[in-house]
Amino acid sequence: MKNNMEKADIVSTVKEMVKKRKSIITKTELSDLCDSILFDWNELGDPEADFEDIVDWNVDQFLTHTASANNMKRISMNDARESDLKVFKFDDYPAYSKEEPKAFTLGNKSNDGFQKVTYWICWLGVLFV
């Protein structure tokens, strides 16, 4: 077991685990999740424990039980451009595919007074807002 692991060591592993699940978490959620894993590892750690198993379990529990992990998030266009997201077009995903958008952005108001809404899906990545 590696003693006194640093938060930076955990962040990349957590990002990969979230990415595999095609989920979206905020920077605050990422920080909180890493702090929890860091506490588990450094304070409660088992000398026989496997680090990736601990991270996988914590990420799974977080995404399963955290309400914000299951809700669609409003993001900025800059966040959408910087992230590994793809525009979600409802015509491309029939209902039986069970694919759902994970985030949305609001564009400028058009002449009719409505804002353009663009939906985003996690293609091969994760968004850290």
Stockholm file with secondary structure:
# STOCKHOLM 1.0

chainA/1-129         MKNNMEKADIVSTVKEMVKKRKSIITKTELSDLCDSILFDWNELGDPEADFEDIVDWNVDQFLTHTASANNMKRISMNDARESDLKVFKFDDYPAYSKEEPKAFTLGNKSNDGFQKVTYWICWLGVLFV
#=GR chainA/1-129 SS CCSSCCHHHHHHHHHHHHHHTTCEECHHHHHHHHHHHHHHHHTSCCTTCCHHHHHHHHHHHHHHHCHHHHSCEECCHHHHHHTTEEECCGGGSCGGGCCCCCEEEEEEECTTSCEEEEEEEESSCCEEC
#=GC SS_cons         CCSSCCHHHHHHHHHHHHHHTTCEECHHHHHHHHHHHHHHHHTSCCTTCCHHHHHHHHHHHHHHHCHHHHSCEECCHHHHHHTTEEECCGGGSCGGGCCCCCEEEEEEECTTSCEEEEEEEESSCCEEC
//
